[in-house]
Amino acid sequence: MSEQPGRTEPPAAGPEFRRVTTALVTGSAADAPYHVDVRAGTHPLTSDEPTRRGGSDSGPEPFALLLSSLGSCTAITLRMYADRKKWPLETVRVRLGYETDGSRGRISRRVALTGGLDGDQRARLLDICDRTPVTLALRAGVAIETTEDRA
C-alpha cells in the first residue's frame, strides 16, 4: 500500500479488488483528547467529538463524516449520470441522518433534485441512489482488517 494517503494504486493482491484509497488519521491526547487530524489525499480534514461527549467540537464527529461520504457519493453519482444522459439536473441536495437503538443502525437519506426533470427521470435518479459505490459498500458490510503499524 502507498505511504501517501489518498493515493489510488493497483491492489497488492486479489484480482477482485480494483483500487486502493487511503486516509491517514492522527490524534493525540494533548489539549483536545478526541480531536484528530485527517489527511485524505492532499486534503486536510478535522474530526472530533461534540462537547456533550467530552470533545472540543473542533470538527465533525466520525458518523457525520460517514454520512458526508455517503451524501457526497450520492450527489456526485447522480450528477455524472444526469450529465451522461444530458438531463437538465441543476442541483442535488442530500440530507442524511443516522439513528441507532444500540445494536442496529439506520441511515435515512432524502434527496432533493432541481431542474426541468420529468417524472421518469426523477424516478430513475432516485433508483440510482441505491447503486452508488458508497451505498453498495455500506450495504455489503465491508470487511475491516486491523493490524498494528509500529512507529
C-alpha positions in Angstrom: 0.0 0.0 0.0 1.2 3.5 -0.7 2.5 5.6 2.1 0.8 8.7 0.6 -2.8 9.0 1.9 -5.5 9.2 -0.8 -3.4 7.6 -3.5 -5.1 5.2 -5.8 -2.9 2.3 -7.0 -3.3 -1.3 -8.2 -4.1 -3.7 -5.5 -1.4 -5.7 -3.8 -3.3 -9.0 -4.0 -6.6 -10.4 -5.2 -7.9 -9.7 -8.7 -11.3 -8.8 -7.2 -10.0 -5.5 -5.8 -9.8 -2.7 -8.3 -8.2 0.2 -6.4 -6.9 1.3 -3.0 -7.9 4.5 -1.4 -6.2 5.6 1.8 -6.5 8.1 4.5 -4.2 8.9 7.4 -5.7 9.8 10.8 -3.6 11.2 13.7 -4.7 12.0 17.2 -3.0 12.8 20.4 -4.4 13.4 23.9 -2.6 16.8 24.4 -5.1 19.7 24.5 -8.1 18.2 22.9 -8.3 14.5 23.6 -10.7 13.5 20.8 -9.5 15.9 18.1 -7.9 14.1 15.2 -6.3 15.4 12.0 -7.2 13.6 8.9 -5.3 13.5 5.6 -7.4 12.2 2.7 -5.1 12.5 -0.3 -3.9 16.1 -0.3 -6.9 17.3 1.6 -6.6 18.1 5.3 -9.7 17.5 7.5 -10.5 17.5 11.2 -12.8 15.3 13.3 -13.7 15.5 16.9 -16.5 14.6 19.3 -19.1 17.2 20.4 -18.6 18.8 23.8 -21.5 16.8 25.2 -19.3 13.7 24.7 -16.1 15.2 26.1 -14.7 16.6 22.8 -13.9 20.1 21.8 -16.2 20.1 18.8 -13.4 21.2 16.6 -14.7 19.3 13.6 -17.5 16.9 12.6 -17.9 13.7 14.6 -17.0 10.5 12.9 -20.6 9.5 12.0 -21.1 12.9 10.4 -18.1 12.2 8.2 -19.6 8.8 7.3 -22.8 10.5 6.3 -20.9 13.1 4.4 -19.2 10.4 2.4 -22.5 8.7 1.5 -24.1 12.0 0.6 -21.1 13.1 -1.5 -21.1 9.9 -3.4 -24.8 10.1 -4.0 -24.7 13.7 -5.3 -21.6 13.0 -7.5 -23.0 9.8 -8.9 -26.4 11.5 -9.8 -24.5 14.4 -11.4 -22.4 12.0 -13.5 -25.5 10.0 -14.6 -27.5 13.1 -15.5 -24.6 14.6 -17.4 -24.1 11.4 -19.4 -27.9 11.4 -20.2 -27.8 15.1 -20.9 -30.7 15.6 -18.4 -31.5 19.1 -17.0 -30.4 18.3 -13.4 -29.4 21.7 -11.8 -28.7 20.8 -8.2 -28.7 17.8 -5.9 -29.2 18.1 -2.2 -28.8 15.1 0.0 -30.0 15.2 3.6 -28.8 12.3 5.8 -29.4 11.1 9.4 -28.1 8.2 11.4 -30.2 6.6 14.2 -29.3 3.6 16.4 -31.1 1.6 19.0 -27.8 0.5 20.5 -27.4 -2.7 18.5 -28.6 -1.8 15.0 -28.2 1.4 13.0 -30.2 3.0 10.2 -29.4 5.8 7.8 -32.1 7.9 6.3 -31.3 9.6 3.0 -33.6 12.3 1.5 -32.7 13.6 -2.0 -33.9 16.8 -3.5 -33.5 17.3 -7.2 -33.9 20.6 -9.0 -34.1 21.3 -12.7 -36.5 20.6 -15.6 -36.6 16.8 -15.0 -39.7 14.8 -15.9 -41.2 12.1 -13.6 -39.4 9.2 -15.2 -36.0 11.0 -15.0 -36.6 11.8 -11.3 -37.6 8.2 -10.6 -34.5 6.9 -12.4 -32.2 9.2 -10.4 -33.7 8.1 -7.1 -33.3 4.5 -8.2 -29.6 5.2 -9.0 -29.1 6.3 -5.3 -29.3 2.6 -4.3 -26.4 1.7 -6.6 -23.8 4.4 -5.7 -20.4 2.9 -4.7 -20.6 4.0 -1.0 -24.2 2.8 -0.7 -23.1 -0.6 -2.0 -20.1 -0.8 0.3 -22.2 0.1 3.3 -24.9 -2.4 2.5 -22.4 -5.2 1.8 -20.8 -4.8 5.2 -17.2 -4.0 4.3 -14.6 -6.3 5.9 -12.3 -4.4 8.2 -8.8 -5.9 8.9 -6.8 -4.3 11.8 -3.1 -4.7 12.3 -0.6 -2.8 14.4 1.6 -0.4 12.5 4.5 0.4 14.8 6.1 3.8 14.6 
